[in-house]
Structures are given as C-alpha cells and as structure tokens.
C-alpha cells in the first residue's frame, strides 16, 4: 500500500473515531488486507487502538496479532481476558501462537494454555529455540498414508478445508509418521481418482531436521527453490512444515543483522524511528569499545611524541596510513561475511582465500602507495616523507588483508558470528599498526625529514 | 548438499573421467539435483566441463544453464551450434532463456532466435530491463476464462501438464486478456466439477505492473506472503508471473549490494574467490577515492602544523575525535540504509527522524566525551586537554549525526542508492571535521596546554 493511501485511511478512521462513529472506524479497518491493517493499526494512538481492538472478533484479532511485530502484539493483548486470549490463540497459526506465548510471562502463558482447545498443537512448538527450524515451522499441515487414493485425499481436503494454511504440498508418511514422500496439489489435480499417494508422490523429498539453524533453512530453500519444506525429528517423523514466507523474513533479518553488526549497531530491532533511549542502549556500548581501541592507538602515538615535536608534519599523514588500511580491511570483512552467509566459501580453500585476500591488500597498498608517495613528496617537497608514506601504506595494507580476512574466518571457526569482526575491532588493529609502522619508519629516517 | 559430499562426488567424476569412463562420469552428474549438479559442474576443469557438457541431452542442458550464474552459462554455451542452442533455449523457462539471450551478442541472439520454435514466448521478455518485474517474470503461466468449469480446467491442466512450472495459482482473464481473478490449486481440488472459475476465484488479486522495480516487487511479495504474483501491462492485461524463488534471489542480491557498498566494494559479483584482477577493479577505485578524502583531512591538519610542533601530544588524540565520529556516522548510515531498503521510514517523518538521529549523535558525544575527557585529563595530567577533547567529541558527534542521516536520505531523494553514503564519503566529513574542531579548540586554549 502506498504511503499516501495509508495517510488517507488513517485520516478517515480518525475522523470517524473522533465523531464517535467507532463502528465506522472499525469498518474501514476491516476492509484492509491483514498486512495493511496491521500497519494502519500501528499508526493509531493508544486510545484509538484499544477502542478498536476490543471490537474485533476472534478471527480478526488472530489475523492482526499474526501480522504485528512481537512487541506490538504484546501491547495489544494486555486488555484481553485469559479466556478470550485462549480463543484467539486457538485461531492463530500454531507457530505464531507459540511465538506469542513464548513472549508472555510464564503465569500468563500457563493461564492461556489451560483455556485453549488446541493447546496440544502449540505446546510441542514451545520447546524449540526461535531461530531453529522448530521455531519457524507450523504444525498445521496435511499428512496422508501411502495407500490413500487421490479421491480419498480430495474428500479429506474438502472436510478439513478451513484448517489448511499451506496450499502447496501434501506429505505422505508411514505407520510411524515417518516422512516418505511429497505430493504437489498440481499432481493431485491431474491424477486419476484411483491413483494412490504411493504412485504419484515424489519419494525423493528434501527435508530439514528440527534443530537446524534458520540460516541453513533459508540456504536450502533458496538453493532448491522450495515453496515449503517438511521438518522431521530425530526419528525422521514429520513434525512440521516451513513455508517460503517465513524464509523471506529470516533472510531479511539475517541481512539486517550483518549490516548492523558491520556498522557496530548491535540491536537488530533498532531502526531510525526507535526511541532515543533504545538507540543509545544498542549503540553506545560499541562506541565505548571503539573509544578504548582508539585510546590504544593514541597510546601508540604518544610513544612518538618527541618525533612529532621535531617533525610536526608527520601528524598530518599518520591518519592517511591508518584510514586507508581500515578501508581495505573493511572491504575484506564485508566480502568474507557475505560469502560465509551465502555459503560461498569452500572450507577446504580457506588458506587459498586468505592468501588471495592478503595479496589483494598488498597490491592495493602498492597501487595507492606509489600515487600518494609521489603526490606527497611533491606537495611537501620532501622525497623521504613520500617514500616512508608509500612503504607504510604497503605494510599496513598487508596487515589489513590479514586481519580483515582472518578475524571473520576465525570468529566463524570458533562458532561466533563473523560479522562481529566489525569495523571497530578490525580497524583498531589497522589504526594502531598504521600509526606504528609509519612513525617507526619516520624514526629510522628522521635525519632525512 | 554438504561440502564433503561435493568433494566426494567430484573425486568420483574425476576418477571416472581420468580413466576414460566419460559415460560413468556423466551418470554420476545426472544423479544429482539440478542445483547440486550446477555446483559440481562449476568446480570441474574446463576440459572436464566441455567433455561432459557435450554429452548432456537438451532438457538436461537447459536445466543446467538455468542453474548456472550468467557468466558461467555464457562460457558453457560457446561450443553449441545455433540450432542446438535454439533447442536448448526452447526447453528453458522463457524468463531464463530471455536472460541468456540478453547476454549474447546481437548476432548470436538473432541466429538463435531465428532457429527457435517458441521464440514468440521469449521475444516480448527481451525488451524489459533485468531489474524490473518484466525482467523477472516468466510467461509460462495458466490463464483461464471466467466461465470455464473446474472440470474443464482440470482437463486442460492434464493436457498441458509438461509446460506448467508454476504450481500454485491459475489466473482468470477476460476477453481482452485483462486479469480479473486468481484461483489456487487448492480451491480447484476442493470445488465441485461444475463450479465455474467465476464462482471460485478471488477477484481481489494483487498484481504488479511490468515496469515495477525488483526491490518493490520483493517488498510486496514479502509483505503479503505471496508465493507468486501476476504481472500486468498498462492495459491491465496479464503478461507474466513472478514466483517466490525469483524474489529470494532479489532479496539476497539487494542485501549483498547494500553490505558491499557500505564497505566500499562496488562490484556486487565479487567474492573472496574472485580473481585478484577483478577484485582490484571493483575495490581499488574506492580506495583511491578514500585516498583523496584522506589527503583533504591531512591538509586540514597541515594548517595546524605550528600548533602540533608546540604541543605534539595533540597528534595522539586528534584521531580519537575523528574515529569515534566516523563510528557514529556509520551507525546512522547503516540504520537509514536498512530502514529505506525495508520501507520502514515514513517520508512524512524525515525531519523527525533526522532530528532524532542528530540527538542520538549528540548524546553519544556527551556520554563518550565525559568519560574520555576525564580519562585523558588524568592520564596526561592535563585538565584542559581533557576538556578540549570532550568538547570536540560532542561537536564531531553532532556532525556525524547530521551527515550520517542527511547524506543517505539526500541520495535517496535525488534517486541514487542511499548505500553510496558509504564509510568513505561520510567519514571523509567526520575525519576532516574532527581534526578541525579539535585542533581549532586547541589553538584557542593553547596557553593552557
């Protein structure tokens, strides 16, 4: 929905609400697609929200809660009685209901579960961590036995109609509920009524284990262009299904996480409209960390205080060496982080990759060193300053190549997020090394400067 | 497929090929899922590739080309005659065939099109830019008229069986081929044979215009959880369909682009395994740009050469002011870039967002300034140095807040990618401003230092 139509709709709702036509305001809200309704709802005032929310019927409330962000959903449900909340949770997709229950206090969650009719669909999901296949999957899927005919399958689908939310595939399981095949709705449509699932299913079905990390799930579904993937437990029993829309959210979440971590914003939920206090909580600790690393680099320079007092011009160029090293290191980190995220680095070739990235750093150092060395030698009319600058540039770019590659690879190797090798940590090294190399070289050649 | 199984398969292919059992090598390749086959194929030597490629039948060749990256596909097809290439293109999905044709020389493309049987499916796609809905969509979809019954539709599907590659929806069009509704395969399954499309279709179908940018397509499909979206021309005629798997690629591409641009890597196709010469081509120009901005910052410092000669310790702390400013600016840029990419900033609230981000910068400046001011005053036993450092920090963080917010927003406003406000450009300002503010303050208070 375009921005201006959102504004128009909010104005209409507001003017209806403001003149006590709450029912009219509700009618406008109900006309919208659930995704748009959630956006509009979010932009209302608290008073408007609670007035309208209390008028929604159970299915509409369930839809709205599914579309709202976790925190917004929590705010919206405070006014609901445990009985009403249980009705709404029964109506929600089991995976969404489990997510919401997981955000409640233990007391609230227990009260709601006690009142729910379909609690048994949701309870198994509560045990899975959010960022695993188990946390993403829904338990509302259709599983058939191998001797079921197409006709029986269609009959069955007509009966359970309102419950199916995954319109792409049916799964075939054996007596022990172990996954043995998949049937697309398309095959169902074009088969003979007497064909059994056995004969029309694809037995070579791709599946995911329930504990698999969500990034791995996203990679598999992207790679094989899957609209949905079945999830099995350690006995190979079918326990859930993950659909493409869950994966889109995961991919966007993971990209945001990488972008934020590389820029030292460590709370992925932040955006420019987040309250100032939350922004400071998610950003300031890393600025403080940067302060510590920057002071370390300052300490490196203080060791050359006498040198700088003699040749003050060095102070003008030390930062160029440090800064360009940081630039090259950041390039390396970004490339390694992204390649790891997309599964593009062959673990057998880590050394080859490292050597290549260091070579790229060195060549960038030579390329920039020659130009800047000449330029500064002419500008400052000081050949030795140019030579020192060029040499320091090459040296620091090699450091940048090594650090920018090994730090993210090393973090990954010990099971941490490679994006933690963000600019602060890696440039801490290139800054200090840059100052040290440049000023050390200057000390050696001080008689010529 | 796990990395080790890729290696095992390559070893098996290689040993078969090495002992002249090319047919065995082929058989191993053919057992794989097309996506895995493409990965394995890519890792073979040129000689192995061309030997095996020439043995593939037309449908397998088509599958392989669909899975390979653009450049790899171009390399693979050089050995094909125009006739053979035409057969393969006929077998490919129309959108994939159009992509490949678009990468050929005009001469090659014309020769292949002249030989193709289904050229009329592909030709309309050639005119659409790659990054628009027209460039993403396929023309192989099923469109039915409103009076078609479920039974007729199923009959029709049984006939065209091999051609449908979009197993989720059927579209309903009027006499002028204008889109009027959508029917899921699920509805088809559970309807009565005599129901017409009219009665079971959802007339409120979401669609995309053929010229829409791919990022906008991705946003719409993510927002409304669509597995496929129909594409219409300016007469509202149905011209194609975009499926969820195309969108996954778009989302990953856009995220890579943002991450790379923010880190000053300007060729999105690069990864750590790219040849050194290509890496230098995509990275070095931005290091040179950084060199220019860094030299500008150096020039700022040269204006204070006399000051630094007197108080050399200033050289140790000037970089702290510059660096922390750069850190805060990068945080702002990342947050704005990501929020714009995900459509999270309300254009009516740009000023509110800007003011908030500047306030965050100022507060971070105060928070860091107090700590670092005290710390350095004690460390260097120089109260005024601490005060100057603290004041400069606040000043530069305000600059960082302004630049880190306005530059990406401004780039967007003039139609450029906000991620171009990458670290080099924004930190050029925070570096120069940091040096200038700190050293100017030091000049004012020089008698106390």
Contacts between the chains, C-beta under 8 A, distances in Angstrom:
chain1	res1	chain2	res2	distance
A	3	B	346	6.7
A	3	B	347	5.8
A	3	B	348	7.4
A	7	B	348	7.2
A	33	B	224	6.5
A	35	B	223	5.1
A	35	B	224	5.5
A	35	B	225	7.8
A	154	B	189	5.5
A	154	B	190	6.9
A	157	B	186	7.4
A	157	B	189	5.8
A	157	B	190	5.3
A	158	B	190	4.7
A	161	B	190	6.0
A	164	B	186	6.9
A	167	B	168	7.0
A	167	B	184	5.3
A	167	B	185	7.0
A	167	B	186	4.2
A	167	B	227	8.0
A	168	B	167	7.0
A	168	B	168	6.2
A	168	B	227	6.9
A	184	B	167	5.3
A	184	B	185	8.0
A	185	B	167	6.9
A	185	B	184	7.9
A	185	B	185	3.9
A	185	B	186	5.7
A	185	B	188	7.8
A	185	B	189	6.0
A	186	B	157	7.4
A	186	B	164	6.9
A	186	B	167	4.2
A	186	B	185	5.7
A	188	B	185	7.8
A	188	B	189	5.7
A	189	B	154	5.6
A	189	B	157	5.9
A	189	B	185	6.0
A	189	B	188	5.7
A	189	B	189	5.9
A	190	B	154	6.9
A	190	B	157	5.3
A	190	B	158	4.7
A	190	B	161	6.0
A	221	B	248	7.4
A	222	B	245	7.5
A	222	B	248	4.6
A	222	B	249	7.4
A	222	B	252	7.0
A	223	B	35	5.1
A	224	B	33	6.6
A	224	B	35	5.6
A	225	B	35	7.7
A	225	B	245	3.7
A	225	B	248	7.9
A	227	B	168	6.9
A	227	B	227	5.4
A	227	B	244	6.1
A	244	B	227	6.1
A	244	B	244	4.5
A	244	B	248	7.7
A	245	B	222	7.5
A	245	B	225	3.7
A	245	B	227	8.0
A	247	B	248	7.2
A	248	B	221	7.5
A	248	B	222	4.6
A	248	B	225	7.9
A	248	B	244	7.7
A	248	B	247	7.2
A	248	B	248	7.2
A	248	B	251	6.7
A	249	B	222	7.4
A	251	B	248	6.7
A	251	B	251	5.4
A	251	B	252	6.5
A	251	B	255	7.5
A	252	B	222	7.0
A	252	B	251	6.6
A	252	B	255	7.7
A	252	B	342	6.6
A	255	B	251	7.5
A	255	B	252	7.8
A	255	B	255	3.5
A	255	B	258	7.6
A	255	B	259	7.4
A	256	B	338	5.4
A	256	B	342	7.5
A	258	B	255	7.6
A	258	B	259	6.1
A	259	B	255	7.5
A	259	B	258	6.1
A	259	B	259	5.8
A	259	B	262	6.7
A	259	B	334	5.4
A	259	B	337	7.2
A	259	B	338	5.4
A	260	B	334	6.0
A	260	B	335	7.6
A	260	B	338	7.1
A	262	B	259	6.8
A	262	B	262	6.9
A	262	B	263	6.8
A	262	B	334	7.3
A	263	B	262	6.8
A	263	B	330	4.7
A	263	B	331	5.4
A	263	B	333	7.0
A	263	B	334	3.4
A	263	B	335	7.8
A	264	B	327	6.2
A	264	B	330	7.0
A	264	B	331	5.9
A	265	B	331	5.0
A	265	B	334	5.9
A	265	B	335	6.1
A	270	B	335	6.5
A	271	B	335	6.2
A	271	B	338	7.3
A	271	B	339	4.7
A	271	B	344	5.2
A	271	B	345	7.8
A	272	B	332	7.9
A	272	B	335	5.2
A	272	B	336	5.7
A	272	B	339	5.2
A	272	B	344	7.9
A	272	B	345	6.3
A	272	B	353	4.7
A	272	B	356	6.9
A	272	B	357	5.9
A	272	B	405	7.5
A	273	B	339	7.5
A	273	B	344	7.2
A	273	B	345	7.1
A	273	B	346	7.7
A	273	B	349	7.1
A	273	B	353	6.3
A	273	B	356	7.6
A	276	B	356	6.3
A	276	B	359	5.9
A	276	B	360	5.7
A	276	B	363	6.9
A	279	B	356	7.9
A	279	B	360	4.9
A	280	B	360	6.6
A	280	B	363	6.1
A	280	B	364	6.9
A	280	B	367	7.5
A	283	B	328	7.8
A	283	B	331	5.4
A	283	B	360	7.1
A	283	B	364	6.8
A	284	B	364	5.8
A	284	B	367	5.8
A	284	B	368	7.9
A	286	B	327	7.5
A	286	B	331	7.9
A	287	B	324	6.3
A	287	B	327	5.8
A	287	B	328	6.3
A	287	B	331	8.0
A	287	B	364	5.4
A	287	B	367	7.7
A	287	B	368	5.7
A	288	B	367	7.9
A	288	B	368	6.7
A	288	B	371	7.2
A	290	B	323	6.8
A	290	B	324	5.8
A	290	B	327	4.8
A	291	B	320	7.3
A	291	B	324	6.2
A	291	B	368	5.5
A	291	B	371	7.0
A	291	B	372	5.7
A	294	B	319	6.8
A	294	B	320	4.3
A	294	B	323	4.9
A	294	B	324	6.2
A	295	B	320	6.5
A	295	B	372	7.3
A	295	B	375	7.3
A	295	B	376	7.8
A	297	B	319	6.4
A	297	B	320	7.7
A	297	B	323	7.8
A	298	B	316	4.5
A	298	B	317	5.6
A	298	B	319	6.9
A	298	B	320	5.7
A	299	B	316	7.7
A	301	B	315	6.0
A	301	B	316	3.9
A	301	B	319	7.5
A	302	B	313	6.8
A	302	B	316	4.7
A	305	B	312	4.8
A	305	B	313	5.9
A	305	B	315	7.9
A	305	B	316	7.0
A	306	B	312	7.4
A	308	B	308	6.6
A	308	B	312	4.2
A	308	B	315	4.8
A	309	B	309	6.4
A	309	B	312	3.9
A	312	B	305	4.8
A	312	B	306	7.4
A	312	B	308	4.2
A	312	B	309	3.9
A	312	B	312	7.1
A	312	B	315	7.6
A	313	B	302	6.8
A	313	B	305	5.9
A	314	B	315	7.6
A	315	B	301	6.0
A	315	B	305	7.8
A	315	B	308	4.8
A	315	B	312	7.6
A	315	B	314	7.6
A	315	B	315	3.6
A	315	B	318	7.2
A	316	B	298	4.5
A	316	B	299	7.6
A	316	B	301	3.9
A	316	B	302	4.8
A	316	B	305	7.0
A	317	B	298	5.6
A	318	B	315	7.2
A	318	B	319	7.6
A	319	B	294	6.8
A	319	B	297	6.4
A	319	B	298	7.0
A	319	B	301	7.5
A	319	B	318	7.6
A	319	B	319	5.5
A	319	B	322	6.9
A	319	B	431	7.0
A	319	B	435	7.8
A	320	B	291	7.3
A	320	B	294	4.3
A	320	B	295	6.6
A	320	B	297	7.7
A	320	B	298	5.7
A	322	B	319	6.9
A	323	B	290	6.9
A	323	B	294	4.9
A	323	B	297	7.7
A	323	B	427	7.7
A	323	B	431	6.9
A	324	B	287	6.3
A	324	B	290	5.8
A	324	B	291	6.2
A	324	B	294	6.2
A	327	B	264	6.2
A	327	B	286	7.5
A	327	B	287	5.8
A	327	B	290	4.8
A	327	B	423	7.3
A	327	B	424	6.5
A	328	B	283	7.8
A	328	B	287	6.3
A	330	B	263	4.7
A	330	B	264	7.0
A	330	B	423	6.5
A	331	B	263	5.4
A	331	B	264	5.9
A	331	B	265	5.0
A	331	B	283	5.4
A	331	B	286	7.9
A	331	B	287	8.0
A	332	B	272	7.9
A	333	B	263	7.0
A	334	B	259	5.4
A	334	B	260	6.0
A	334	B	262	7.3
A	334	B	263	3.4
A	334	B	265	5.9
A	335	B	260	7.6
A	335	B	263	7.8
A	335	B	265	6.1
A	335	B	270	6.5
A	335	B	271	6.2
A	335	B	272	5.2
A	336	B	272	5.7
A	337	B	259	7.2
A	338	B	256	5.5
A	338	B	259	5.4
A	338	B	260	7.1
A	338	B	271	7.3
A	339	B	271	4.7
A	339	B	272	5.2
A	339	B	273	7.6
A	342	B	252	6.6
A	342	B	256	7.5
A	344	B	271	5.2
A	344	B	272	7.9
A	344	B	273	7.2
A	345	B	271	7.8
A	345	B	272	6.3
A	345	B	273	7.1
A	346	B	3	6.4
A	346	B	273	7.7
A	347	B	3	5.7
A	348	B	3	7.3
A	348	B	7	7.0
A	349	B	273	7.1
A	353	B	272	4.7
A	353	B	273	6.3
A	356	B	272	6.9
A	356	B	273	7.6
A	356	B	276	6.3
A	356	B	279	7.9
A	357	B	272	5.9
A	359	B	276	5.9
A	360	B	276	5.7
A	360	B	279	4.9
A	360	B	280	6.6
A	360	B	283	7.1
A	363	B	276	6.9
A	363	B	280	6.1
A	364	B	280	7.0
A	364	B	283	6.8
A	364	B	284	5.8
A	364	B	287	5.4
A	367	B	280	7.5
A	367	B	284	5.8
A	367	B	287	7.7
A	367	B	288	7.9
A	368	B	284	7.9
A	368	B	287	5.7
A	368	B	288	6.7
A	368	B	291	5.5
A	371	B	288	7.3
A	371	B	291	7.0
A	372	B	291	5.7
A	372	B	295	7.3
A	375	B	295	7.3
A	376	B	295	7.8
A	405	B	272	7.5
A	423	B	327	7.2
A	423	B	330	6.5
A	423	B	423	7.3
A	424	B	327	6.5
A	427	B	323	7.7
A	431	B	319	7.0
A	431	B	323	6.9
A	435	B	319	7.8
